[in-house]
């Protein structure tokens, strides 16, 4: 097999066009075989096989530097850059990352897990090259979904002004995770798929030869208005395309040609998500990322269906139920309707659903605007993606004390997606904002109550965060009920140790209490529910009475729930209380299965038992 002979991009140089085509099919087959056994991002990578080959064939990587946006389109790049043998370890603990990682390979020029960053990074690299009198090419590869992020346009604006020698490859597949939205996407789609435009474009030379000089000028103006590159050319880029991004015969000469051109270049390629695998081509949204083993023949999952509902589904179904009763409830997502469950909300309330594209900052301020007019906006955004909106949270929501609800999906450790996607910072970056209320459910039943609590809270902004995947398996109440703001609950009573738990660490705390009882230690377990405000009336008397406290959370220890509890003790002069804070340590946590990661971070029942025995019995 040709693929087995390609250890690095330099090995591509000896292949002819037919061999490159054969290599593309082998790569696609290898991707299918591995990803059907070891889940990961799927359809986007099947579409970028030829593009990755062409870039590494034409350019001299890693001397020439290729920056891939997001990373979910870069598996073929990994296969060509020394990681073919390690590819079956993808997204597993100790294995290679599912995204770009500078620590993993010199070919991963810039780390990427979130979107729309590659243009700014490439511009910075190009500027550094010129300051250092370097001689290499800088190439950014960004998807059409990534171009809906404002940061991409900010970088284009600067690039056109700086006039740096850089190449942007726009990988246009009409999809981010769900279908790409927005006026810009519709403009591209209309022009690229319009048969009239393509006929005019292909026959432009013959047409020019038949018409008068004056008419030629008019025709050129019409072509300038029609062609999709007009916008980019106004930004200062020279535009080439659209090209078939799955056709090496089309890609190679164009990339070779633009390599020698100065100033910013944009090459527009159109690729097919799921290319070469019919189930993924037919439903690229469902095959954007696969979460378990599936049958290659049929495309059907081989994973058993859990009877326990997913947190995302509980959120979505509860919101729909509440929205039937309150017409002011509006759902907002940033290009993640499927991932956040709001696709179901959209089906029921299409006029009250808004997808702003990969632009979380816009989503937050858009929600703030809705709130000023008496609506009840619910912004459903992954915890890790809400990090991008810190300024909007401060200025546009919290300072104005607007009643915006934030539903933070994928909170805590998310497993195989790794450090760019672990939602571990939200407690810390939300709880210090004045006017913000922050809560987390212990299980799927409590989540539905928190959804109702949030949408009924009108005194200011409120956030609740919940983990990825299925719930705990507790019985579900028939109707959601509002919870009193800032009130926790005692789940178990004991006199030797106080365990204050929040979110999905509550059930491990109860498990630990059972284990501690076997060692003669009786523990009180509190489900705090709220990080802000804390239930002082509940926590303080128990802490004073018991004197030994463990806090546990699936967020960073610095500035999180435990910090809030210790700050409360300090404010009240509780100097004799012994407290141990369990949380994510001060480091980025790599990818791996969630159970393993929680154990390594000391956040499972065994860790609570160990720390409890140290506190109560002075065990080493």
N, C-alpha and C positions, 0 to 999 in steps of 0.2 A: 504494500500500500504506500502511496505517495506520502500520506500524512505521517507515517512512521519515520520518514526521512527528513521531516521538517522540524528541527529543534529550535531554530531561530530564524528571523526574517531573512537573514543573508542566504539561507538555503533556498529561498524562493527564486533568487536571481537566475538560477540555471534552468528554470522550467520554461517551456514554451506555452503559448496560449491554450492549446488543447490540454496540456498537463495541468495548467492552472484551473481550468474548468473541471477536470477530473478531481483535483484536490478539493474544490468547493463542494462537490457531491460527497466526497469522503468525510469532510468536516461536518457536513449537515447530518450524515448518518451517524457519526460519532456523537454529536450533540444529542441526537435523539436517543441513542442507546444509553448514554450516561444519565440524561435528565429524566428518563422514564423510571430510573431506579433511585436517583438522588435528586430530589426536587430543587427547582430554582427558577429563575426568570427564563422564559421559554420562547414564546413567539418572536419577541424583538430580536433575539440572537439568531434565529433561523433566517431573518431578513437581512442581516449585516454580514453574512459570510463573504460574499464577493467584495463588498466594500472594504472589509478588513484585509483581504488578500491584496486588493488593488493598492491600498495605502502603503502597506509594508513592501510591496513589490516596487512601487514607483519611488518611494522616499527611502532615505538611508537612516532608518531607525536603529538605535535610539538617538543617534546624533541629530537627525531631524526629529522634532518632538511632536507627537500626536497626543492631543488632549481629548479624551472621550467624556462627553457629558453624561451625568447620572451613573453610568456603568452597567445598566441592565441591557445594553446593546453590545457589550464588550467581551462576551465569552469567546467568539472567534478570535479576537485579538489575543486573548490569553492562550489559546491553543497554538498560536503562531509564535509566541514569545517565551518558550521554554517551560510551559506549564502543562503540556499535554499529558504527561505521565501522572501528574498530581490532580488532574481535572476531576477524577472520581471522588476526591476528597472535598469537592466544592461545598462551601457553606457548613461544613462539619467542624466540630471542635478540633483544633490543631491543623485543619486543612486550609485550602486557599479560599480567599474571600470571594463573595459573589459580586463585589464592586471593585473599583480601582483602588489600589493601595501602594503608595510610594515605598512602604516598608517591604512589600512583597516582590517588587520587580522594578528595575531601572526603566523598563518600558512603560510602566504606569507613571507618567510624568506628573500627574496631578490627581490626588485622591478625589473621589466623587461618589456621593451617595444621594445627594439632593440635586435637583435639576437647575439648569439655566446658569451654571457657573463657568462653563468652559470658555466662553468668549472673553470674559474679563480675565481669566487666568492666562489664556493664550496671549492676550494683549500685554499683560504684565511680563510674560516670558519673552515676547518679542522686543519689548522696550529694554529689558535687561540685556538681551543679546546685543542690541545696538549700542548700549552704553559700554558693554564689555568688548566691543568690536568683534563679535562672534560672527560665524558664517554657517547658519543652519536655518532650515525652514521650520515654521511653527504652524501646526494644523489643528483646528478645533473641529470636532464632530458633534453636532447637536441635532436633536430630533425636532420635528415640527412642534411637538408638545412643549419642549423646552423653550421654544421661542415665544410661548405665551407668557413666560415669566418676565417681569419688568426688568430684571437685572440683565437679561440678554440684550434688550434694547438700549439700556444704559451703556453697555459695553460697545455696541455697534456705534452709538453716537460718539463715544470717545475714540473708537478706532478710525472712524472716518475723519476725525479732526487730527489725530496723531499721524495718520497716513503710514502706519507701520506695515512692513512686509509680512503679511499673515494670510492664511487660507482658512476659510470657514466652509466645512462640508455640511450642508443642511440635509439631514436624513429624513426625508418626508415620507411617512407611512400613514398619514391621516389619523394617527393614534398617539396618545400618551399612554396611560393605562387603560382608560376608557377612550372613546372617540374624542379627538381633539376638538375643543370648542372655541368660539370667539370669531369675531369678524375677520381677523387675519387668516385663520384656518379656512374659513369659507371662501375667502378671496383666492387662496392658493388652490383649493379643491376645484373651484369653478373654472379657473384658467387651465389647470393641468388636465382636467378631465373633459373639457369642452372640445368636442370634435371640430367645431368650426375654427376655434383658435389654432388647433394643431394642424388643420389643413392649410390655413393661411400661413402658419409659420413654416411648414415644410415647403410650401410653394412660393415663398416670398421672393426668392431669387428670380424664378421664372416670371413672376408677376412684374417685378421691377424692370425687366428687360422689355416689356410690352407697353409700358405707359410712358407718358411724356415727362420731361424733367420737372415741370411744376407739380404734376400729379405725384411724382416720386416723393417730393417733399411732404405732401399731405399724407402719403402712405407711410412714410417713416414716422411721422408724428402719431398716426393711428397705432402703428406697431409699438411705439414707445409707451403709449397709454395701455395697450393690451397686455404686454408681456409682464410676467410676474416679477421680473427683476427690477422693475422701475423703482419700487420702494427701496430696495437695497442700493441701487445706484444713487438715489438721493442721499443715502447715508454715507456715500463715498466708496462703496464696494463695486468692483467690476463683477458682473453677474454672468454665470454660465449655466445653462440648463433650460428646462428640466431634463435630466438624463435617466435612463433606466439603471437604477442602482444595483440590479441583480444581473446586469449584462457586462461581463468583463471587457468585451470588445468595445463597448461604449465608454466604460470608465477609464481604462488604461490610457488611451491617447489624450483624453481631456486632462487628467491629472498630470500626465507628463508635460502637456503643453502649458498649463497654468503654473507649473513649478518654476518657470523662468520669468514669470511676470512680476513686476513690482506692485507695490500698494496693496491694500486689502482686496482679496478675491473671495467671492462666494460661489461655490459649486453646489447646485441644487440637484440632488439625486432622489428618485422615487423608488422606495423599496417595498417589498411585500412582507408584512408581518406573517410569521408562520410559514414562510416560503419552503415548499417541498414536502410539507406534511399537511394533508388535506383537512384533518379535523381542526388544526390550528389556523389554516387559511380561512376556513369557513367561520370560525369563531375565535378570532385573535384576542378578544377581550377575556374570554374564559381561559385561554391558554397564555395570557400575558405572563403569569407565573403559576407553576404547578406546586401544590403543597404536599403531595404524596405520590407514591408509585402509581403508574397507570399502564394500561394495556396498549402497546404500540399499534396493534392492529385496529383497535376500535377507538382509541383515545379515551376510554372510560376509566375512571379511577378504580384502583384496586384496594383503596383504603376503606375499611368499614365505616359506615355512616353512624356517627354518634347520636344517641337519643337526647343528649344534653345540648341545649341551645347554645349558640355562640353569643358572646357578649355583644358583638356588632348587631346581630339579629334582634336581640332583646331591646337594644337602644332604638333601632329602626322601627320595630313594631310598636313599641311604647309611644314613640313620637307620633306615629301615624294615628294611633288611638286618641292621643291628646289633641292632635290637630283637627280631628273630626269635630271636637267639642269647642275648639277655639280657633277662629279664622285668622287670628293675628299671628299664629305660629308660622314661621318661614324657615325652610331648610337651605343651608349654604354649604357648598363644598368647593375645594380647590383642585379640580381635575380628578377627584377620587369618589365619584358617586357609588361605584361598586364596592370599593374598599371600606367606605364608611357606612354602607347600608342605605344611603340616601337615594339610591336608584329605585328602591321600593317606594320611598316617599314621593319621588318624582312621578311614578306611575299613578299614584292616587291624587296628588296635588301638583300637576305640572306648572300651574301659574305661580305657585308658592315655593318653587324649587329654583335655585340659581347655582350654576357652575361657572366660576369666574376664570377657569383655567389654572395653570400652574403658577398661581399668584396669591399666596397666602396673605400677604400684606393687604392686597386689595380686598380679600374676603373679609378681613377683620374690620377695616374701615367702612366697607360696604354695609356690614352688619351694624356698625355704629350709626350710620346714616338711617338705616331702617328703624333703629331703636328710637331715634329722635322723633319719629312720626307715629309712635305708639304701637309699632309692630313688636313681635317677640321673636327676634332672629336667633336661630340655633346654628352656630358655625361648627360643623363636624370636621375636625382636622386631626390628623395623627399628631401625637404628642411631639415627636421629633420635628415635624414640619411647622408646628406652632412656634418653635424657637425662632423662626425667620421673621416673626411678627412682633418682636419685643417692643419696638418703638411705637407701633400702632396700638398695642395693648396699653402702654403707658399713656400716650397723648390722646388717642382718639376714643378710648373706652374708659379707662380708669379715672383720668383727671376729670372727665365730664360725667363720671358715675352713671354710665348708661347701662340699662338692663339687657346686656348681651349674654347669651348662654354659650359656653364653650364645651363641646363634647370631645374629649381627647381620647381617641382610639389608640390602640397599640401602646399603652402606657406600660412602664416597667421594662423588663428584659424581654425582647421579642424573639430571641433565638438566632436563626440562621442568617438574618440580614445584618447582624453585627453592630459595631459601634456607631455607624451613621444613622441607625434606625432604632436603637434602644431608646425608649421614652423615659429616661431616668432623671431628667433635669426639671420636670414641670413643677413639682412641689416647690423646689428652690426658686425658680424664676417667676412663680405666680404668687407665693404667699407673702412676699415682701411688697407687693403692690397695694397701696391703699385702696379701699373699697372692694377689693376682690374677695369673694368667698370661694374656698377650695375644698372639695370633698372627693372621697373615693369609696366605692362599694366593696363589701367583703365578698359578694357573690352576685350571681345573675339576678336573683330576686331583689336584692337591695338596689341593683342598678335601675330597675324600672321605677322604684320609688324615688331615686335621685333624679331621674329624668323629669318626673312630675314636680319634684321640689324645685328644680332649676327653672322650668318654664313658668312656674307660678311666682317666682321670686322677682319682685319689681323694684327693689330698693337699690339695685346696682348690678355690676357684672358678677357672674357666678360660673364656676368651672367644675366639671366632674371628669374623672379619668378612669379608664378601665382597660384591662389587658386584652391581648390578642387571644383568639382561640375560644374553646368551649368553656362553659362555666364549671361550677363545682358539682352540680347535680342535685341542688336543693329543690324542694317543692316551690312552685311559683304561686304567689298570691293571685287571685282572680282579677284584682284591680290594683293599680298603683296608688299609693297613698303618699301624701306630702310628709316629709320628715321635719321636725323642728330644727331650725338653723342652729348649728353649733352644739348639738347634743349627741353624745355617744351612748353606748350601752354596755352594761356588764354582762358578759356571756358565761362567766364561771367565777366562783368565789374561792379564795384561799388566803391564808395569812402570812405566807413566807415570802412571796414574790409577786410583784405587779408587772404584768406584761401588757404594754400599750401597743396595739397593732393597728395598722391602717391598710385598707385595700385588700389585695389578694394575699397578704401575709397574715390575715386574721385566722384563716383555717389552719395553716401550719402552726400558729401560736396555740390554738386549741389542741392540736395533736401533741405539741410539745408539753402542754400542761398535763396531759394524760401520762406521758412518759416520765415527767418529773414526779408525778404522784407515786409511781413505782419505786422511786428513789427516796421517798419520804418528804418530798417538797410539795407543799400546796400552793398553787398559783391562782391569783385573780387575773382573768383575761378580759381586757376592755377592747371593744371595737370602737375606735375613736371616731370613725366616720368623717370627721372634719379635721383638716389640717389648719384651716383658718375659718372661723374662729375656733379655738380649742374649747373643749368643755371643761372650764376651770372648776366648776362646782362638783364635777364628777372626779376629775383627776387629782386635784390637790388634797382632799381628805384621804383618799386612798394612798397617795404617795407618802403623806405625813404618817399615816398609821402603819404602813408596811415598811417603808424606808428603803427598799431595794427594788429598783425599776429597770426593766428592759424595754426599749422602744424598738420596733422593727417596721421597716418600710421597704418597698421595692423601688426606691428612688435614691439619689445620691445622699450620703450621710451629711455632707457639708451644706448647711442651709435648709435642710429638709424638715420632715416631721419631727424627728428626734431633736434637732436643733431647736425647734419651736418649743418642745416640752422643757428642755433644759433652760431655755431663756425664761420660761414661765417660772421654773423653780428659782432661778436667780432673782427675778423681779420680786418674788414673794419671800425671799430670804430662807429658802429651804436648803440650807448649807449642809445638813446632815444626811440628805437623801443620796444614796449611791445609785448612779445611773449608768447603764451600758447602752450605747446607741448602735443598733445594727442597721446597716444600709449599704448601698453601693459604695465601695471604696473610692478613693481619689485617683482613679485611673479609668481609661476607656476599656470597656469589656469587649473581648473579641466575640466572634460568632460561634455558635454551637447550639446543642439542644438545650432547651430552657431548664430542664431539671439539673443538668450538669452545671450550668452557669449559676443557678441559685445556690447550689452546694458549694461551688468554688468561692462565691462571694459571702459565704457564711450566712445565708438567709433562709435556710430550711429548718425543719423541726429539730434536727440533730444539733444544729448550731445554737438554737435557742436553749436546748437542754444543757449543752456544754457551758454556755455563758451563765445560765441560771444556777447551775451547781457551783460555779466559781463564786458567784455573788453570795449565795446562801450558805454554802458549806465550805467556802474557801478552798475548793478543789483546784488543783493546779491546771 
